[in-house]
Amino acid sequence: MPDLAKALSIGDLRRLARRRLPRFLFEIIESGVEDERSLERNELAFARHRLLPRYLVDVSRRDQSALLLGRRYAAPFGIAPTGFAGLLRRGAEVAMARAAAASDIPFVLSGASIAAMETIAAAAPHHAWYHLYPARDASVTQELLRRAEAAGFETLVLTVDNPVFPKRERDTRNGFKHPMTLSPFMVADALAHPAWLLEYLRHGGMPRMENWARFLPEGASSDDVATFFRSQSPSVQTWRDLDRLRAAWPGRLILKGIQHPADAALAVQAGVDGIVVSNHGGKSFDPLPSPLETLPGVVRVVGGRLPVMLDSGIRRGSDIVIARCLGASFAFVGRAALYGVVAGGEAGARRMIDILRQEVDLSLALIGCPDIAALGPHFLLHPPDPHPWDWNAPDEAGLRTGVTGSLLKAQPA
């Protein structure tokens, strides 16, 4: 086990994770789509902003606790859904869920997880959310919803930004595709990482996606389950499908992947409880903008009627502070969480959380803002310009107040 206390940043945890994993697996974390320009764009969006400090403020005590969906969390960020985490390190989803619960932040279990939702709900009963990949077979989706409700999940996250499977060229070149076959290079790479290899072999090789294994006969192999999952997901969803999901799910419903202000207005009309501005961490479509770029337009059109959250590109606590200044109610981290859990299991996930919390706290102190609730554009050197589209124009006002209903009705069943 590495000395996690020596990891001073998310970058340090990244290096530890890279050391532990075979390259073809580490690059599952790192990869994007196509030319991967969106990966760089996500991080550079934060680097373009400067925090403008106020001094001679009493910052001897700082409060970074954040109110979200009717409850207060100890920090303004949570752990985003990350698919196949249990392949990178056995028990990774359980480890992240436990770390989140211990640190009093939310954890979102991916719809492409290895661990079963019931296992996660038991590990973090008051902090776990379930992330849904709707199936092409509506009865499969209904069963996933039934199980999530029975397990005690109160918050459901629906991702809408991958209606078709994206072009993940780096993953394909590295051999991470379905069906997955081990090349001589991959075998040699695994042999060069004995800690991961021993764990992989000790637990029986390729793990199964347990949430999807329930739809196959007992004893189905991991490959059988992966084949079934890929036959069901991704699936094309419409606003009418969102209406059906809103009617079927009794708890809170979060829409993840929204970037266009018009879609945010439709989401409010559809009765969702929150929006996550996201480009799937750069794993959806390369020409998409950074969520930080589109956040102000979404915040403006939502107008405080529901929380607007953000993920993608966060590597520092100051990034979370910048997102708050631009209107985000909350932030979620994906790759940073994977670096931590791969590097050191549950202890590594806790170290990741501690690093970001310490950096948020330091940022608040150094810009003269003792309460995170007081953050806003006045703490930015260059506050965002008004969105280039005038969302107070008559037709867009109509979109919010009247046209939305007819748009929904116009969607094919």
VOGU-3710 file (C-alpha; in Angstrom, 3 decimals, decimal comma):
1> mpdlakalsi> 0,000/0,000/0,000  1,471/3,401/-0,937  1,960/6,098/1,674  -1,171/8,079/0,870  -0,202/10,871/3,271  2,501/11,801/0,780  -0,114/12,414/-1,905  -0,585/16,175/-1,728  -2,752/16,627/-4,803  -5,089/14,816/-7,168
11> gdlrrlarrr> -2,132/14,706/-9,548  -0,142/12,731/-6,966  -3,007/10,221/-6,657  -3,110/9,997/-10,433  0,562/9,007/-10,523  -0,022/6,330/-7,871  -2,984/4,946/-9,807  -0,972/4,898/-13,009  1,809/2,983/-11,280  -0,618/0,312/-10,057
21> lprflfeiie> -2,646/-0,327/-13,214  -1,713/-1,902/-16,544  -1,628/0,833/-19,150  -4,673/-0,374/-21,094  -6,748/-0,117/-17,899  -5,322/3,193/-16,696  -6,194/4,659/-20,066  -9,847/3,738/-19,543  -9,754/6,474/-16,916  -7,752/8,883/-19,054
31> sgvedersle> -9,365/8,421/-22,445  -11,926/10,574/-24,150  -13,407/10,371/-27,621  -12,079/10,995/-31,117  -9,183/13,517/-30,958  -9,790/14,087/-27,212  -9,766/17,868/-27,455  -12,677/18,067/-25,017  -10,522/16,522/-22,266  -8,113/19,445/-22,490
41> rnelafarhr> -10,941/21,934/-22,939  -12,629/20,786/-19,724  -9,545/21,521/-17,617  -8,493/24,684/-19,485  -11,923/26,198/-18,869  -11,061/26,426/-15,169  -7,563/27,742/-15,889  -9,024/30,687/-17,814  -10,676/32,051/-14,677  -8,978/34,088/-11,960
51> llprylvdvs> -10,295/34,454/-8,435  -10,344/38,061/-7,191  -9,572/38,162/-3,447  -10,920/40,395/-0,685  -8,630/41,022/2,276  -8,949/42,225/5,863  -11,811/39,767/6,236  -12,086/37,525/9,298  -11,439/34,094/7,811  -10,379/32,420/11,043
61> rrdqsalllg> -13,357/30,087/10,602  -14,574/28,817/7,240  -17,726/26,923/6,334  -17,773/24,881/3,119  -20,870/22,862/3,943  -23,408/23,019/1,130  -27,176/22,646/0,973  -28,410/20,366/-1,794  -31,859/18,875/-2,346  -33,006/19,642/1,156
71> rryaapfgia> -30,003/18,384/3,098  -26,662/19,814/4,092  -23,451/18,028/3,098  -20,049/18,589/4,692  -18,487/19,701/1,400  -19,732/21,204/-1,885  -18,860/18,182/-4,014  -19,674/14,509/-4,423  -18,446/11,485/-6,367  -19,787/11,211/-9,920
81> ptgfagllrr> -20,826/7,911/-11,552  -17,843/6,102/-13,091  -18,434/2,945/-15,106  -16,450/-0,282/-14,636  -14,686/1,041/-11,513  -14,730/-2,446/-10,003  -12,615/-3,698/-12,900  -9,884/-1,182/-12,080  -9,825/-2,235/-8,426  -12,013/-4,896/-6,829
91> gaevamaraa> -14,631/-3,411/-4,581  -13,953/0,108/-5,874  -17,611/1,175/-5,871  -18,130/-0,042/-2,300  -14,914/1,679/-1,228  -15,964/4,995/-2,782  -19,459/4,739/-1,301  -18,080/4,114/2,177  -15,562/6,946/1,844  -18,326/9,299/0,732
101> aasdipfvls> -20,567/8,315/3,633  -17,738/8,726/6,140  -17,006/12,189/4,713  -20,701/13,159/4,462  -20,842/13,725/0,707  -23,000/12,013/-1,952  -21,842/9,072/-4,057  -23,498/8,227/-7,387  -23,382/4,562/-8,400  -22,889/4,190/-12,155
111> gasiaameti> -25,428/2,306/-14,237  -22,371/0,490/-15,642  -21,058/-0,539/-12,234  -19,652/-3,891/-11,176  -21,220/-3,820/-7,701  -24,936/-4,462/-7,254  -27,069/-1,512/-6,245  -28,247/-3,340/-3,131  -24,630/-3,688/-1,964  -24,014/0,045/-2,379
121> aaaaphhawy> -27,270/1,034/-0,696  -26,272/-1,066/2,319  -22,753/0,412/2,384  -23,913/4,059/2,232  -27,646/4,093/2,951  -27,977/7,881/3,334  -25,408/9,027/0,810  -25,806/6,809/-2,277  -27,653/7,870/-5,431  -28,412/5,557/-8,345
131> hlypardasv> -27,438/6,457/-11,895  -29,714/4,971/-14,545  -28,836/3,873/-18,055  -32,320/3,178/-19,424  -32,547/-0,097/-21,337  -33,960/-0,553/-24,808  -36,360/-3,052/-23,254  -38,727/-1,003/-21,092  -39,340/-3,955/-18,757  -35,610/-4,028/-17,900
141> tqellrraea> -35,705/-0,333/-16,996  -38,791/-0,904/-14,864  -37,038/-3,696/-12,984  -33,963/-1,521/-12,366  -36,223/1,210/-10,982  -38,096/-1,268/-8,799  -34,862/-2,602/-7,340  -33,444/0,882/-6,780  -36,556/1,931/-4,882  -36,630/-1,313/-2,872
151> agfetlvltv> -32,947/-0,894/-1,968  -33,695/2,525/-0,484  -32,261/4,910/-3,078  -33,991/8,274/-2,838  -32,240/10,025/-5,722  -32,065/8,844/-9,322  -29,660/10,334/-11,876  -30,543/10,023/-15,569  -27,725/10,606/-18,069  -28,958/11,945/-21,411
161> dnpvfpkrer> -25,747/12,823/-23,253  -24,949/9,412/-24,795  -27,971/8,417/-26,931  -25,642/6,310/-29,090  -22,295/4,723/-28,326  -19,526/7,313/-28,763  -16,350/6,920/-30,816  -13,793/6,047/-28,125  -10,800/5,520/-30,349  -8,127/5,223/-27,666
171> dtrngfkhpm> -10,065/2,505/-25,824  -10,544/0,569/-29,073  -6,864/0,795/-29,957  -5,949/-0,423/-26,468  -8,174/-3,475/-26,817  -10,877/-2,330/-24,394  -13,862/-3,233/-26,524  -16,521/-5,909/-26,677  -15,806/-8,720/-27,021  -12,565/-8,094/-25,160
181> tlspfmvada> -9,626/-10,287/-26,146  -6,240/-10,126/-24,479  -3,419/-9,335/-26,875  0,184/-10,347/-26,123  0,901/-6,714/-25,277  -1,968/-6,595/-22,746  -0,767/-9,832/-21,117  2,794/-8,498/-20,849  1,465/-5,213/-19,460  -0,558/-7,048/-16,800
191> lahpawlley> 2,455/-9,162/-15,799  4,396/-5,944/-15,215  1,798/-4,890/-12,601  1,775/-7,825/-10,170  -0,338/-6,199/-7,440  -3,229/-5,637/-9,828  -2,758/-9,013/-11,521  -2,760/-10,972/-8,247  -5,931/-9,218/-7,140  -7,532/-9,900/-10,532
201> lrhggmprme> -6,684/-13,617/-10,410  -7,519/-14,024/-6,716  -11,052/-12,812/-7,368  -11,659/-15,053/-10,368  -10,689/-12,861/-13,303  -13,067/-10,565/-15,147  -15,798/-9,289/-12,774  -19,490/-9,257/-13,708  -21,799/-6,258/-13,876  -24,062/-7,503/-11,105
211> nwarflpega> -26,990/-5,167/-11,738  -27,323/-6,552/-15,247  -26,496/-10,173/-14,350  -29,935/-10,450/-12,710  -31,540/-10,503/-16,175  -29,617/-13,605/-17,290  -29,703/-17,231/-16,108  -27,748/-18,059/-12,973  -24,095/-18,683/-13,702  -23,916/-16,315/-16,678
221> ssddvatffr> -20,329/-15,290/-17,393  -19,000/-11,742/-17,198  -18,811/-11,748/-20,997  -22,462/-12,850/-21,272  -23,502/-10,029/-18,958  -21,424/-7,439/-20,818  -22,996/-8,593/-24,089  -26,478/-8,185/-22,629  -25,623/-4,743/-21,221  -24,329/-3,590/-24,592
231> sqspsvqtwr> -27,489/-4,918/-26,283  -29,575/-2,703/-23,982  -27,462/0,437/-23,637  -27,193/3,098/-24,858  -30,825/3,724/-25,731  -32,398/6,772/-27,346  -34,499/8,786/-24,890  -36,941/11,641/-25,547  -38,745/14,204/-23,423  -41,760/11,907/-23,463
241> dldrlraawp> -39,593/9,148/-21,954  -38,515/11,619/-19,280  -42,193/12,284/-18,520  -42,756/8,559/-18,063  -39,709/8,242/-15,835  -40,802/11,219/-13,733  -44,192/9,563/-13,253  -42,658/6,175/-12,395  -39,931/7,282/-9,984  -41,209/8,454/-6,576
251> grlilkgiqh> -37,958/10,019/-5,384  -35,781/12,884/-6,549  -34,839/12,879/-10,234  -31,651/14,513/-11,527  -31,011/15,114/-15,226  -27,313/14,778/-16,132  -25,703/15,937/-19,359  -27,678/19,123/-20,015  -25,730/21,988/-21,644  -28,193/23,985/-23,757
261> padaalavqa> -30,270/26,593/-21,874  -33,361/25,583/-23,853  -32,991/22,014/-22,585  -32,619/23,364/-19,054  -35,912/25,230/-19,469  -37,581/22,044/-20,705  -36,140/20,113/-17,767  -37,689/22,577/-15,316  -41,033/22,186/-17,070  -40,667/18,392/-16,918
271> gvdgivvsnh> -40,467/18,511/-13,118  -36,939/17,253/-12,499  -35,351/18,073/-9,160  -31,902/19,084/-10,392  -29,615/19,393/-13,404  -25,987/18,359/-13,829  -24,251/20,366/-16,537  -21,864/17,819/-18,040  -20,197/16,596/-21,227  -19,636/13,116/-19,749
281> ggksfdplps> -16,107/14,036/-18,746  -15,135/14,402/-22,398  -16,313/10,857/-23,187  -19,364/11,759/-25,262  -18,641/13,927/-28,318  -15,412/15,810/-28,911  -16,765/19,129/-30,293  -18,948/19,734/-27,222  -18,130/22,754/-25,051  -16,812/22,501/-21,531
291> pletlpgvvr> -19,599/22,391/-18,926  -17,990/25,378/-17,194  -18,539/27,372/-20,392  -22,232/26,513/-20,610  -22,950/26,632/-16,866  -23,810/30,378/-16,668  -26,419/30,110/-19,443  -28,089/27,150/-17,749  -28,021/28,851/-14,345  -29,560/31,968/-15,834
301> vvggrlpvml> -32,492/30,221/-17,477  -33,178/27,989/-14,450  -33,373/31,073/-12,271  -32,927/29,321/-8,937  -35,948/27,053/-9,384  -33,809/23,958/-8,880  -30,123/23,238/-8,179  -27,703/23,328/-11,093  -24,687/21,076/-10,558  -21,548/20,500/-12,638
311> dsgirrgsdi> -19,026/17,786/-13,399  -16,098/17,298/-15,820  -12,561/18,639/-15,551  -12,290/19,251/-11,795  -8,798/18,582/-10,447  -8,444/21,153/-7,647  -10,542/22,501/-4,817  -10,189/25,936/-6,420  -11,980/24,516/-9,491  -14,964/23,771/-7,269
321> viarclgasf> -14,821/27,326/-5,907  -14,766/28,736/-9,455  -17,772/26,603/-10,402  -19,631/27,956/-7,360  -18,756/31,508/-8,407  -20,330/30,811/-11,798  -23,536/29,566/-10,210  -23,099/25,842/-9,596  -24,883/24,632/-6,482  -22,650/21,563/-6,254
331> afvgraalyg> -19,861/19,785/-8,134  -19,097/16,131/-8,827  -15,726/14,511/-9,476  -15,181/11,333/-11,480  -11,586/10,809/-12,565  -10,249/12,275/-9,310  -12,261/9,684/-7,375  -10,963/6,862/-9,556  -7,358/7,983/-9,036  -7,887/7,826/-5,285
341> vvaggeagar> -9,655/4,485/-5,086  -7,288/2,791/-7,553  -4,276/4,118/-5,662  -5,418/3,019/-2,212  -8,902/1,538/-2,029  -11,206/3,144/0,523  -8,272/4,931/2,175  -7,309/6,349/-1,210  -10,855/7,548/-1,853  -10,874/9,251/1,549
351> rmidilrqev> -7,526/10,851/0,765  -8,986/12,245/-2,473  -11,899/13,747/-0,564  -9,595/15,195/2,092  -7,345/16,804/-0,528  -10,242/18,540/-2,241  -11,813/19,623/1,047  -8,514/21,085/2,229  -8,078/22,929/-1,056  -11,630/24,316/-0,945
361> dlslaligcp> -10,992/25,492/2,609  -7,680/27,094/1,642  -9,286/28,802/-1,352  -12,015/30,310/0,819  -9,423/31,629/3,266  -7,201/33,113/0,582  -9,958/34,980/-1,251  -11,587/36,322/1,921  -14,809/34,332/1,812  -15,446/32,519/5,118
371> diaalgphfl> -18,805/31,082/3,972  -19,069/29,210/0,688  -22,672/30,374/0,347  -21,352/33,906/-0,250  -19,441/32,938/-3,409  -20,548/34,551/-6,645  -19,264/36,283/-9,787  -17,967/39,156/-7,648  -15,088/36,851/-6,656  -14,005/36,466/-10,299
381> lhppdphpwd> -11,609/38,868/-12,027  -13,732/38,725/-15,179  -17,337/37,799/-14,399  -19,007/35,886/-17,229  -20,456/37,932/-20,064  -24,200/37,608/-20,584  -25,003/34,519/-22,586  -24,850/35,308/-26,338  -28,462/34,161/-26,703  -31,052/36,468/-25,204
391> wnapdeaglr> -33,082/34,064/-23,117  -35,547/36,803/-22,206  -36,611/37,081/-25,840  -40,357/36,456/-26,388  -39,982/33,048/-28,031  -37,673/31,774/-25,331  -39,949/33,152/-22,633  -42,699/31,221/-24,378  -40,546/28,114/-24,245  -40,529/28,390/-20,472
401> tgvtgsllka> -44,151/29,326/-19,943  -46,275/27,808/-22,669  -44,584/26,296/-25,672  -42,863/23,564/-23,641  -46,049/21,589/-23,268  -46,701/21,547/-26,994  -43,096/20,587/-27,656  -43,461/17,607/-25,374  -46,720/16,605/-27,021  -45,081/16,817/-30,415
411> qpa> -42,499/14,172/-29,470  -43,223/10,758/-30,986  -44,262/8,061/-28,551
//
